[in-house]
Amino acid sequence: MYICLSYNRINDNAKNMKLQVIQDGYGNNTGVFVPINDWEVITQKHQDLKELVTIEPAPKKKLSELAGTLSKETAEAMINYVAESRQEWDERLKKQF
């Protein structure tokens, strides 16, 4: 589980910068997310930062690599849950009108 905490910080140009600190499930800080507009302002001022970052496109995956299957029991349980939810919804609507 990861948690993002947002912080507003005023930079040198008195511009509001929204940083998000990413924490793991134990509350340890594991990273910082900087919005792209803020990153561009920072890298304009500090050109050397651009040299530290290489942006590589994420490898493309086939849908079949991401897809999985549900067990028959899980599929049936999901279908039953949806049917029960619909029935409860219909009953509540009848009571309201």
ABEGO torsion letter per residue (X at the ends): XBBBBBBBBBBAAGBBBBBBBBBBAAGBBABBBBBAAAAAAAAAABAAAAAABBBBBBBBBBAAAABBBBBAAAAAAAAAAAAAAAAAAAAAAAAAX
